[in-house]
Amino acid sequence: MAVTRSAYIKGGAVLLAALLVMASAPLVAQTAPVNRDARLTAAFLEHVQQYMQVHEKARKMLPDMPTTATASHTDTHSRALGRAIAQTRSRARVGDIFTREIRGYFRQQIARALSGPGGAEVKASIMDENPQGVRFRVNERYPDTVPFASMPPQVLSMLPKLPLELEYRFIGERLILLDVHAHLIVDFIDNALPK
């Protein structure tokens, strides 16, 4: 009987310990801090990866560029790629990639870049080159008559790194995500620059 009672006590102790571990596990998960910036960056890059799959699929539908491509060949290919991507994602809307929460994160990061040392000068350089009054929509070609404004490294360093096919650009107060091969506006953020 003593052996049975001892085994019973040990078994009860093991069961109690297991229950305590199981009961505290959700508390640990709930109280562990979640890095919001890392989560939003990962979500944004997942959207970018989904877009890149569309880009690749559209690129594979087109004939290869000639090895001795002229500027005319490059322009024709770029326009065809843009049309193929736009057709594949014909239901694309503002916010598909820059979701509401991601837009907030990007605005915060841009504000941080422009509030640091030399931030006023950086913003002035953005506004100096920045095309104003340009109308555009998601899934449209970047206007051929509008020059590209350079992106300051102080801003780029605060934003998630993009694949080579994509770039960030400012047009007015908007930050656009541009497919540089297709010259296509993938998505954009209104009021990206702080007042």
N, CA and C atoms as a LAMMPS dump frame, in Angstrom:
ITEM: TIMESTEP
0
ITEM: NUMBER OF ATOMS
585
ITEM: BOX BOUNDS ff ff ff
-5.0000000000000000e+02 5.0000000000000000e+02
-5.0000000000000000e+02 5.0000000000000000e+02
-5.0000000000000000e+02 5.0000000000000000e+02
ITEM: ATOMS id mol type element x y z
1 1 1 N 0.817 -1.188 0
2 1 2 C 0 0 0
3 1 3 C 0.86 1.251 0
4 2 1 N 2.025 1.197 0.721
5 2 2 C 2.918 2.353 0.791
6 2 3 C 3.468 2.666 -0.586
7 3 1 N 3.821 1.643 -1.366
8 3 2 C 4.352 1.859 -2.709
9 3 3 C 3.275 2.488 -3.579
10 4 1 N 2.08 2 -3.481
11 4 2 C 0.983 2.524 -4.271
12 4 3 C 0.693 3.967 -3.893
13 5 1 N 0.708 4.244 -2.572
14 5 2 C 0.462 5.616 -2.112
15 5 3 C 1.579 6.537 -2.577
16 6 1 N 2.83 6.087 -2.515
17 6 2 C 3.989 6.884 -2.96
18 6 3 C 3.888 7.148 -4.456
19 7 1 N 3.538 6.123 -5.218
20 7 2 C 3.391 6.295 -6.664
21 7 3 C 2.254 7.268 -6.953
22 8 1 N 1.201 7.168 -6.145
23 8 2 C 0.053 8.06 -6.321
24 8 3 C 0.464 9.51 -6.054
25 9 1 N 1.242 9.731 -4.992
26 9 2 C 1.693 11.089 -4.64
27 9 3 C 2.613 11.633 -5.723
28 10 1 N 3.557 10.791 -6.196
29 10 2 C 4.467 11.24 -7.263
30 10 3 C 3.695 11.555 -8.534
31 11 1 N 2.746 10.705 -8.864
32 11 2 C 1.934 10.939 -10.063
33 11 3 C 1.14 12.225 -9.937
34 12 1 N 0.624 12.483 -8.746
35 12 2 C -0.141 13.716 -8.512
36 12 3 C 0.755 14.94 -8.637
37 13 1 N 1.984 14.831 -8.143
38 13 2 C 2.93 15.945 -8.217
39 13 3 C 3.296 16.233 -9.678
40 14 1 N 3.509 15.185 -10.451
41 14 2 C 3.843 15.357 -11.877
42 14 3 C 2.664 15.991 -12.606
43 15 1 N 1.447 15.519 -12.321
44 15 2 C 0.254 16.07 -12.947
45 15 3 C 0.077 17.543 -12.579
46 16 1 N 0.294 17.888 -11.313
47 16 2 C 0.169 19.273 -10.86
48 16 3 C 1.191 20.16 -11.562
49 17 1 N 2.417 19.667 -11.67
50 17 2 C 3.462 20.442 -12.361
51 17 3 C 3.1 20.657 -13.829
52 18 1 N 2.578 19.623 -14.477
53 18 2 C 2.188 19.739 -15.887
54 18 3 C 1.052 20.746 -16.046
55 19 1 N 0.086 20.696 -15.129
56 19 2 C -1.024 21.644 -15.2
57 19 3 C -0.55 23.081 -14.999
58 20 1 N 0.376 23.283 -14.083
59 20 2 C 0.907 24.631 -13.866
60 20 3 C 1.631 25.16 -15.102
61 21 1 N 2.421 24.305 -15.747
62 21 2 C 3.13 24.713 -16.964
63 21 3 C 2.137 25.064 -18.059
64 22 1 N 1.118 24.206 -18.233
65 22 2 C 0.117 24.447 -19.273
66 22 3 C -0.684 25.709 -18.979
67 23 1 N -1.004 25.942 -17.731
68 23 2 C -1.798 27.116 -17.371
69 23 3 C -1.003 28.399 -17.555
70 24 1 N 0.301 28.352 -17.317
71 24 2 C 1.11 29.569 -17.428
72 24 3 C 1.551 29.847 -18.857
73 25 1 N 1.502 28.855 -19.749
74 25 2 C 1.955 29.06 -21.129
75 25 3 C 1.181 30.166 -21.836
76 26 1 N -0.154 30.196 -21.771
77 26 2 C -0.862 31.298 -22.436
78 26 3 C -0.515 32.656 -21.844
79 27 1 N -0.257 32.7 -20.532
80 27 2 C 0.121 33.96 -19.909
81 27 3 C 1.442 34.466 -20.45
82 28 1 N 2.393 33.564 -20.639
83 28 2 C 3.682 33.955 -21.192
84 28 3 C 3.492 34.479 -22.604
85 29 1 N 2.7 33.775 -23.407
86 29 2 C 2.468 34.192 -24.787
87 29 3 C 1.761 35.54 -24.831
88 30 1 N 0.832 35.774 -23.901
89 30 2 C 0.086 37.023 -23.914
90 30 3 C 0.914 38.19 -23.41
91 31 1 N 1.82 37.944 -22.492
92 31 2 C 2.58 39.043 -21.912
93 31 3 C 3.898 39.291 -22.631
94 32 1 N 4.326 38.367 -23.495
95 32 2 C 5.579 38.583 -24.222
96 32 3 C 5.388 39.749 -25.194
97 33 1 N 6.285 40.743 -25.152
98 33 2 C 6.103 41.891 -26.034
99 33 3 C 6.281 41.493 -27.496
100 34 1 N 5.408 42.007 -28.342
101 34 2 C 5.494 41.752 -29.77
102 34 3 C 6.095 43.001 -30.401
103 35 1 N 7.135 42.836 -31.196
104 35 2 C 7.756 43.963 -31.855
105 35 3 C 6.859 44.388 -33.011
106 36 1 N 6.095 45.453 -32.801
107 36 2 C 5.119 45.923 -33.785
108 36 3 C 5.799 46.263 -35.103
109 37 1 N 6.929 46.95 -35.056
110 37 2 C 7.626 47.336 -36.286
111 37 3 C 8.046 46.112 -37.089
112 38 1 N 8.565 45.101 -36.411
113 38 2 C 8.99 43.877 -37.098
114 38 3 C 7.787 43.165 -37.71
115 39 1 N 6.678 43.153 -36.992
116 39 2 C 5.464 42.496 -37.494
117 39 3 C 4.941 43.213 -38.737
118 40 1 N 4.921 44.548 -38.711
119 40 2 C 4.42 45.31 -39.86
120 40 3 C 5.373 45.222 -41.045
121 41 1 N 6.668 45.222 -40.771
122 41 2 C 7.644 45.055 -41.85
123 41 3 C 7.462 43.698 -42.51
124 42 1 N 7.299 42.654 -41.71
125 42 2 C 7.1 41.305 -42.257
126 42 3 C 5.817 41.233 -43.079
127 43 1 N 4.747 41.866 -42.604
128 43 2 C 3.48 41.866 -43.349
129 43 3 C 3.643 42.604 -44.679
130 44 1 N 4.329 43.746 -44.652
131 44 2 C 4.563 44.503 -45.882
132 44 3 C 5.378 43.676 -46.878
133 45 1 N 6.453 43.062 -46.401
134 45 2 C 7.311 42.277 -47.298
135 45 3 C 6.576 41.05 -47.845
136 46 1 N 5.627 40.53 -47.103
137 46 2 C 4.803 39.422 -47.611
138 46 3 C 3.936 39.916 -48.775
139 47 1 N 3.357 41.105 -48.636
140 47 2 C 2.571 41.693 -49.735
141 47 3 C 3.465 41.958 -50.954
142 48 1 N 4.674 42.439 -50.693
143 48 2 C 5.623 42.7 -51.782
144 48 3 C 5.957 41.39 -52.496
145 49 1 N 6.174 40.33 -51.734
146 49 2 C 6.491 39.031 -52.332
147 49 3 C 5.339 38.528 -53.196
148 50 1 N 4.125 38.728 -52.746
149 50 2 C 2.955 38.328 -53.543
150 50 3 C 2.911 39.125 -54.849
151 51 1 N 3.231 40.422 -54.766
152 51 2 C 3.271 41.222 -55.994
153 51 3 C 4.367 40.708 -56.925
154 52 1 N 5.53 40.379 -56.366
155 52 2 C 6.649 39.917 -57.188
156 52 3 C 6.311 38.618 -57.914
157 53 1 N 5.465 37.796 -57.337
158 53 2 C 5.016 36.588 -58.036
159 53 3 C 4.191 36.965 -59.265
160 54 1 N 3.357 37.993 -59.144
161 54 2 C 2.576 38.489 -60.285
162 54 3 C 3.533 39.058 -61.335
163 55 1 N 4.514 39.831 -60.892
164 55 2 C 5.508 40.435 -61.795
165 55 3 C 6.232 39.341 -62.592
166 56 1 N 6.682 38.322 -61.894
167 56 2 C 7.421 37.228 -62.549
168 56 3 C 6.541 36.472 -63.539
169 57 1 N 5.307 36.209 -63.144
170 57 2 C 4.375 35.502 -64.028
171 57 3 C 4.152 36.317 -65.303
172 58 1 N 3.96 37.627 -65.159
173 58 2 C 3.751 38.496 -66.326
174 58 3 C 5.011 38.559 -67.185
175 59 1 N 6.174 38.628 -66.548
176 59 2 C 7.436 38.703 -67.295
177 59 3 C 7.647 37.453 -68.141
178 60 1 N 7.283 36.297 -67.6
179 60 2 C 7.467 35.029 -68.324
180 60 3 C 6.517 34.892 -69.503
181 61 1 N 5.435 35.667 -69.516
182 61 2 C 4.482 35.624 -70.632
183 61 3 C 5.016 36.393 -71.845
184 62 1 N 6 37.254 -71.63
185 62 2 C 6.514 38.104 -72.709
186 62 3 C 7.705 37.449 -73.39
187 63 1 N 7.931 37.783 -74.662
188 63 2 C 9.143 37.286 -75.318
189 63 3 C 10.373 37.915 -74.673
190 64 1 N 11.486 37.204 -74.731
191 64 2 C 12.732 37.719 -74.172
192 64 3 C 13.189 38.955 -74.94
193 65 1 N 13.871 39.829 -74.222
194 65 2 C 14.452 41.019 -74.863
195 65 3 C 15.611 40.566 -75.739
196 66 1 N 15.819 41.21 -76.893
197 66 2 C 16.982 40.876 -77.718
198 66 3 C 18.274 41.219 -76.966
199 67 1 N 19.321 40.471 -77.253
200 67 2 C 20.59 40.721 -76.549
201 67 3 C 21.153 42.098 -76.889
202 68 1 N 20.814 42.605 -78.053
203 68 2 C 21.257 43.952 -78.434
204 68 3 C 20.036 44.88 -78.442
205 69 1 N 19.376 44.988 -77.298
206 69 2 C 18.147 45.769 -77.192
207 69 3 C 18.429 47.26 -77.322
208 70 1 N 17.585 47.919 -78.076
209 70 2 C 17.665 49.366 -78.219
210 70 3 C 16.749 50.016 -77.173
211 71 1 N 16.799 51.333 -77.091
212 71 2 C 15.909 52.056 -76.18
213 71 3 C 14.453 51.788 -76.557
214 72 1 N 14.19 51.655 -77.848
215 72 2 C 12.831 51.371 -78.321
216 72 3 C 12.373 49.983 -77.856
217 73 1 N 13.276 48.984 -77.944
218 73 2 C 12.949 47.635 -77.457
219 73 3 C 12.635 47.676 -75.955
220 74 1 N 13.465 48.388 -75.205
221 74 2 C 13.298 48.459 -73.752
222 74 3 C 11.964 49.106 -73.403
223 75 1 N 11.625 50.195 -74.093
224 75 2 C 10.366 50.889 -73.834
225 75 3 C 9.175 49.99 -74.188
226 76 1 N 9.237 49.33 -75.329
227 76 2 C 8.15 48.439 -75.751
228 76 3 C 7.97 47.304 -74.742
229 77 1 N 9.071 46.731 -74.296
230 77 2 C 9.017 45.64 -73.319
231 77 3 C 8.449 46.132 -71.995
232 78 1 N 8.877 47.303 -71.548
233 78 2 C 8.393 47.871 -70.291
234 78 3 C 6.888 48.09 -70.339
235 79 1 N 6.405 48.633 -71.441
236 79 2 C 4.969 48.891 -71.583
237 79 3 C 4.174 47.586 -71.634
238 80 1 N 4.697 46.594 -72.334
239 80 2 C 4.016 45.295 -72.412
240 80 3 C 3.976 44.627 -71.039
241 81 1 N 5.084 44.737 -70.297
242 81 2 C 5.127 44.166 -68.947
243 81 3 C 4.11 44.871 -68.056
244 82 1 N 4.047 46.184 -68.151
245 82 2 C 3.084 46.94 -67.349
246 82 3 C 1.655 46.532 -67.654
247 83 1 N 1.337 46.378 -68.936
248 83 2 C -0.022 45.955 -69.315
249 83 3 C -0.331 44.555 -68.792
250 84 1 N 0.638 43.649 -68.891
251 84 2 C 0.423 42.268 -68.425
252 84 3 C 0.216 42.227 -66.912
253 85 1 N 1.003 43.004 -66.177
254 85 2 C 0.84 43.049 -64.712
255 85 3 C -0.503 43.659 -64.363
256 86 1 N -0.835 44.787 -65.007
257 86 2 C -2.106 45.465 -64.711
258 86 3 C -3.295 44.552 -65.002
259 87 1 N -3.193 43.776 -66.063
260 87 2 C -4.281 42.859 -66.396
261 87 3 C -4.382 41.745 -65.358
262 88 1 N -3.249 41.22 -64.935
263 88 2 C -3.24 40.134 -63.946
264 88 3 C -3.802 40.606 -62.609
265 89 1 N -3.492 41.84 -62.245
266 89 2 C -4.001 42.369 -60.973
267 89 3 C -5.023 43.48 -61.232
268 90 1 N -5.963 43.174 -62.088
269 90 2 C -6.947 44.169 -62.529
270 90 3 C -7.814 44.698 -61.385
271 91 1 N -7.904 43.978 -60.307
272 91 2 C -8.7 44.434 -59.161
273 91 3 C -7.853 45.136 -58.1
274 92 1 N -6.613 45.468 -58.442
275 92 2 C -5.714 46.123 -57.482
276 92 3 C -6.273 47.473 -57.054
277 93 1 N -6.163 47.769 -55.776
278 93 2 C -6.648 49.024 -55.205
279 93 3 C -5.604 49.603 -54.26
280 94 1 N -5.753 50.888 -53.982
281 94 2 C -4.908 51.524 -52.977
282 94 3 C -5.093 50.78 -51.665
283 95 1 N -4.008 50.429 -51.028
284 95 2 C -4.071 49.738 -49.739
285 95 3 C -3.909 48.235 -49.829
286 96 1 N -3.774 47.695 -51.036
287 96 2 C -3.545 46.248 -51.155
288 96 3 C -2.194 45.864 -50.556
289 97 1 N -1.21 46.701 -50.759
290 97 2 C 0.131 46.429 -50.223
291 97 3 C 0.39 47.301 -49.002
292 98 1 N 0.103 48.6 -49.139
293 98 2 C 0.21 49.522 -48.002
294 98 3 C -1.127 49.513 -47.268
295 99 1 N -1.355 48.492 -46.442
296 99 2 C -2.598 48.421 -45.675
297 99 3 C -2.656 49.587 -44.692
298 100 1 N -3.788 49.782 -44.066
299 100 2 C -3.961 50.913 -43.141
300 100 3 C -2.869 50.932 -42.069
301 101 1 N -2.624 49.795 -41.443
302 101 2 C -1.63 49.729 -40.377
303 101 3 C -0.214 49.943 -40.929
304 102 1 N 0.063 49.403 -42.097
305 102 2 C 1.382 49.571 -42.717
306 102 3 C 1.581 51.031 -43.132
307 103 1 N 0.524 51.682 -43.618
308 103 2 C 0.634 53.112 -43.964
309 103 3 C 1.042 53.923 -42.736
310 104 1 N 0.414 53.643 -41.607
311 104 2 C 0.772 54.34 -40.364
312 104 3 C 2.229 54.127 -39.993
313 105 1 N 2.689 52.895 -40.131
314 105 2 C 4.083 52.576 -39.826
315 105 3 C 5.027 53.35 -40.744
316 106 1 N 4.736 53.382 -42.055
317 106 2 C 5.592 54.099 -42.993
318 106 3 C 5.61 55.594 -42.695
319 107 1 N 4.454 56.179 -42.402
320 107 2 C 4.418 57.606 -42.056
321 107 3 C 5.282 57.887 -40.833
322 108 1 N 5.2 56.993 -39.857
323 108 2 C 6.004 57.133 -38.63
324 108 3 C 7.49 57.066 -38.957
325 109 1 N 7.891 56.119 -39.796
326 109 2 C 9.299 55.966 -40.14
327 109 3 C 9.819 57.177 -40.935
328 110 1 N 9.005 57.671 -41.856
329 110 2 C 9.415 58.845 -42.638
330 110 3 C 9.537 60.055 -41.72
331 111 1 N 8.59 60.219 -40.795
332 111 2 C 8.65 61.327 -39.842
333 111 3 C 9.909 61.233 -38.99
334 112 1 N 10.274 60.024 -38.582
335 112 2 C 11.514 59.846 -37.799
336 112 3 C 12.737 60.273 -38.606
337 113 1 N 12.76 59.878 -39.87
338 113 2 C 13.908 60.232 -40.719
339 113 3 C 14.021 61.742 -40.894
340 114 1 N 12.88 62.419 -40.949
341 114 2 C 12.891 63.86 -41.199
342 114 3 C 12.943 64.692 -39.925
343 115 1 N 12.871 64.042 -38.765
344 115 2 C 12.947 64.79 -37.515
345 115 3 C 14.335 64.701 -36.892
346 116 1 N 15.201 63.881 -37.457
347 116 2 C 16.556 63.741 -36.935
348 116 3 C 17.44 64.896 -37.349
349 117 1 N 18.734 64.801 -37.032
350 117 2 C 19.669 65.858 -37.417
351 117 3 C 19.658 66.054 -38.938
352 118 1 N 19.502 67.273 -39.348
353 118 2 C 19.478 67.575 -40.775
354 118 3 C 18.159 67.244 -41.443
355 119 1 N 17.14 66.901 -40.66
356 119 2 C 15.856 66.496 -41.218
357 119 3 C 15.19 67.568 -42.054
358 120 1 N 15.301 68.823 -41.615
359 120 2 C 14.68 69.93 -42.366
360 120 3 C 15.318 70.058 -43.744
361 121 1 N 16.636 69.878 -43.804
362 121 2 C 17.335 69.955 -45.088
363 121 3 C 16.945 68.799 -46.002
364 122 1 N 16.782 67.611 -45.404
365 122 2 C 16.384 66.439 -46.183
366 122 3 C 14.989 66.661 -46.774
367 123 1 N 14.064 67.158 -45.953
368 123 2 C 12.705 67.42 -46.445
369 123 3 C 12.738 68.489 -47.541
370 124 1 N 13.552 69.512 -47.353
371 124 2 C 13.66 70.563 -48.369
372 124 3 C 14.171 69.989 -49.686
373 125 1 N 15.137 69.054 -49.606
374 125 2 C 15.67 68.447 -50.841
375 125 3 C 14.608 67.581 -51.52
376 126 1 N 13.775 66.913 -50.725
377 126 2 C 12.673 66.116 -51.289
378 126 3 C 11.71 67.048 -52.024
379 127 1 N 11.325 68.13 -51.379
380 127 2 C 10.345 69.049 -51.953
381 127 3 C 10.908 69.791 -53.159
382 128 1 N 12.222 69.994 -53.182
383 128 2 C 12.855 70.713 -54.287
384 128 3 C 12.739 69.938 -55.598
385 129 1 N 12.94 68.626 -55.537
386 129 2 C 12.905 67.779 -56.737
387 129 3 C 11.537 67.147 -56.985
388 130 1 N 10.673 67.235 -55.995
389 130 2 C 9.434 66.474 -55.969
390 130 3 C 8.4 67.019 -56.947
391 131 1 N 7.937 66.189 -57.896
392 131 2 C 6.885 66.651 -58.811
393 131 3 C 5.57 66.868 -58.059
394 132 1 N 4.924 67.992 -58.315
395 132 2 C 3.673 68.343 -57.633
396 132 3 C 2.508 68.278 -58.621
397 133 1 N 1.319 68.072 -58.085
398 133 2 C 0.107 68.139 -58.885
399 133 3 C -0.054 67.038 -59.92
400 134 1 N 0.611 65.913 -59.718
401 134 2 C 0.533 64.797 -60.668
402 134 3 C -0.62 63.886 -60.253
403 135 1 N -1.481 63.583 -61.201
404 135 2 C -2.596 62.669 -60.931
405 135 3 C -2.217 61.276 -61.424
406 136 1 N -2.521 60.286 -60.624
407 136 2 C -2.207 58.9 -60.998
408 136 3 C -3.065 57.96 -60.184
409 137 1 N -3.057 56.703 -60.6
410 137 2 C -3.8 55.66 -59.894
411 137 3 C -2.94 54.408 -59.8
412 138 1 N -3.335 53.527 -58.885
413 138 2 C -2.694 52.216 -58.783
414 138 3 C -2.904 51.49 -60.102
415 139 1 N -1.882 50.768 -60.532
416 139 2 C -1.919 49.942 -61.737
417 139 3 C -1.775 50.754 -63.018
418 140 1 N -1.434 52.032 -62.886
419 140 2 C -1.172 52.859 -64.058
420 140 3 C 0.329 53.043 -64.232
421 141 1 N 0.715 53.356 -65.45
422 141 2 C 2.112 53.643 -65.75
423 141 3 C 2.505 54.974 -65.102
424 142 1 N 3.707 55.013 -64.556
425 142 2 C 4.246 56.269 -64.037
426 142 3 C 4.291 57.24 -65.213
427 143 1 N 3.798 58.462 -65.037
428 143 2 C 3.728 59.385 -66.187
429 143 3 C 5.095 59.606 -66.834
430 144 1 N 5.146 59.41 -68.154
431 144 2 C 6.413 59.534 -68.884
432 144 3 C 6.998 60.936 -68.813
433 145 1 N 6.155 61.939 -68.62
434 145 2 C 6.624 63.328 -68.616
435 145 3 C 7.075 63.804 -67.24
436 146 1 N 6.918 62.961 -66.216
437 146 2 C 7.262 63.361 -64.846
438 146 3 C 8.621 62.776 -64.474
439 147 1 N 9.587 63.639 -64.133
440 147 2 C 10.908 63.117 -63.749
441 147 3 C 10.842 62.401 -62.397
442 148 1 N 11.781 61.491 -62.192
443 148 2 C 11.888 60.796 -60.912
444 148 3 C 12.661 61.669 -59.938
445 149 1 N 12.103 61.874 -58.757
446 149 2 C 12.834 62.557 -57.693
447 149 3 C 13.692 61.524 -56.973
448 150 1 N 14.905 61.902 -56.604
449 150 2 C 15.77 60.957 -55.891
450 150 3 C 15.256 60.763 -54.465
451 151 1 N 15.514 59.596 -53.92
452 151 2 C 15.105 59.282 -52.551
453 151 3 C 16.293 59.467 -51.621
454 152 1 N 16.171 60.318 -50.626
455 152 2 C 17.284 60.53 -49.696
456 152 3 C 17.631 59.254 -48.935
457 153 1 N 18.918 58.994 -48.753
458 153 2 C 19.309 57.783 -48.01
459 153 3 C 18.785 57.776 -46.579
460 154 1 N 18.597 58.95 -45.982
461 154 2 C 18.073 59.016 -44.61
462 154 3 C 16.661 58.423 -44.542
463 155 1 N 15.88 58.613 -45.598
464 155 2 C 14.521 58.047 -45.639
465 155 3 C 14.596 56.565 -45.984
466 156 1 N 15.384 56.237 -47.006
467 156 2 C 15.493 54.829 -47.426
468 156 3 C 15.954 53.927 -46.287
469 157 1 N 16.851 54.431 -45.456
470 157 2 C 17.382 53.6 -44.365
471 157 3 C 16.319 53.275 -43.317
472 158 1 N 15.227 54.044 -43.298
473 158 2 C 14.166 53.812 -42.314
474 158 3 C 13.05 52.907 -42.844
475 159 1 N 13.11 52.565 -44.135
476 159 2 C 12.046 51.778 -44.76
477 159 3 C 12.535 50.374 -45.1
478 160 1 N 11.624 49.404 -45.181
479 160 2 C 12.034 48.036 -45.53
480 160 3 C 12.716 47.986 -46.897
481 161 1 N 13.743 47.159 -46.989
482 161 2 C 14.486 46.992 -48.243
483 161 3 C 13.62 46.259 -49.258
484 162 1 N 13.681 46.749 -50.494
485 162 2 C 12.846 46.192 -51.562
486 162 3 C 13.659 45.338 -52.522
487 163 1 N 12.989 44.443 -53.268
488 163 2 C 13.674 43.745 -54.362
489 163 3 C 14.105 44.77 -55.416
490 164 1 N 15.046 44.401 -56.266
491 164 2 C 15.595 45.319 -57.264
492 164 3 C 14.532 45.844 -58.233
493 165 1 N 13.462 45.109 -58.418
494 165 2 C 12.418 45.506 -59.366
495 165 3 C 11.539 46.648 -58.846
496 166 1 N 11.624 46.94 -57.553
497 166 2 C 10.748 47.942 -56.941
498 166 3 C 11.55 49.064 -56.294
499 167 1 N 10.948 50.251 -56.273
500 167 2 C 11.564 51.409 -55.62
501 167 3 C 10.482 52.238 -54.949
502 168 1 N 10.913 52.996 -53.917
503 168 2 C 10.063 54.013 -53.313
504 168 3 C 10.345 55.327 -54.034
505 169 1 N 9.303 56.121 -54.253
506 169 2 C 9.441 57.457 -54.84
507 169 3 C 8.394 58.366 -54.221
508 170 1 N 8.717 59.651 -54.14
509 170 2 C 7.736 60.645 -53.727
510 170 3 C 7.168 61.319 -54.964
511 171 1 N 5.856 61.481 -54.969
512 171 2 C 5.169 62.346 -55.93
513 171 3 C 4.268 63.23 -55.082
514 172 1 N 4.591 64.505 -55.018
515 172 2 C 3.866 65.388 -54.111
516 172 3 C 4.069 64.909 -52.688
517 173 1 N 2.986 64.807 -51.937
518 173 2 C 3.096 64.342 -50.55
519 173 3 C 2.892 62.83 -50.442
520 174 1 N 2.789 62.17 -51.581
521 174 2 C 2.563 60.724 -51.594
522 174 3 C 3.873 59.958 -51.752
523 175 1 N 3.918 58.8 -51.092
524 175 2 C 5.006 57.846 -51.308
525 175 3 C 4.442 56.759 -52.195
526 176 1 N 5.092 56.517 -53.326
527 176 2 C 4.606 55.462 -54.208
528 176 3 C 5.561 54.273 -54.168
529 177 1 N 5.009 53.111 -54.449
530 177 2 C 5.782 51.897 -54.669
531 177 3 C 5.773 51.691 -56.174
532 178 1 N 6.938 51.775 -56.784
533 178 2 C 7.062 51.773 -58.236
534 178 3 C 7.752 50.513 -58.726
535 179 1 N 7.144 49.846 -59.702
536 179 2 C 7.798 48.744 -60.404
537 179 3 C 8.657 49.393 -61.486
538 180 1 N 9.972 49.381 -61.297
539 180 2 C 10.862 50.116 -62.202
540 180 3 C 10.987 49.451 -63.564
541 181 1 N 10.753 48.164 -63.675
542 181 2 C 10.826 47.49 -64.974
543 181 3 C 9.585 47.78 -65.813
544 182 1 N 8.432 47.863 -65.159
545 182 2 C 7.175 48.108 -65.863
546 182 3 C 6.753 49.576 -65.802
547 183 1 N 7.479 50.38 -65.022
548 183 2 C 7.113 51.789 -64.769
549 183 3 C 5.671 51.874 -64.279
550 184 1 N 5.312 50.93 -63.41
551 184 2 C 3.939 50.787 -62.944
552 184 3 C 3.831 51.23 -61.488
553 185 1 N 2.783 51.978 -61.168
554 185 2 C 2.527 52.374 -59.785
555 185 3 C 1.791 51.217 -59.119
556 186 1 N 2.472 50.571 -58.197
557 186 2 C 1.962 49.362 -57.552
558 186 3 C 0.993 49.713 -56.428
559 187 1 N 1.344 50.712 -55.618
560 187 2 C 0.501 51.19 -54.531
561 187 3 C 1.075 52.525 -54.071
562 188 1 N 0.342 53.244 -53.226
563 188 2 C 0.878 54.5 -52.707
564 188 3 C 0.245 54.849 -51.37
565 189 1 N 0.893 55.789 -50.695
566 189 2 C 0.444 56.277 -49.386
567 189 3 C 0.203 57.775 -49.508
568 190 1 N -1.022 58.218 -49.224
569 190 2 C -1.318 59.652 -49.147
570 190 3 C -0.696 60.238 -47.885
571 191 1 N -0.398 61.519 -47.918
572 191 2 C 0.114 62.239 -46.742
573 191 3 C 1.306 61.529 -46.101
574 192 1 N 2.204 61.043 -46.927
575 192 2 C 3.372 60.321 -46.407
576 192 3 C 4.395 61.268 -45.788
577 193 1 N 4.439 62.493 -46.267
578 193 2 C 5.38 63.473 -45.721
579 193 3 C 4.724 64.248 -44.589
580 194 1 N 5.416 64.381 -43.474
581 194 2 C 4.826 65.157 -42.365
582 194 3 C 4.703 66.627 -42.742
583 195 1 N 3.699 67.297 -42.204
584 195 2 C 3.475 68.721 -42.488
585 195 3 C 4.542 69.577 -41.831
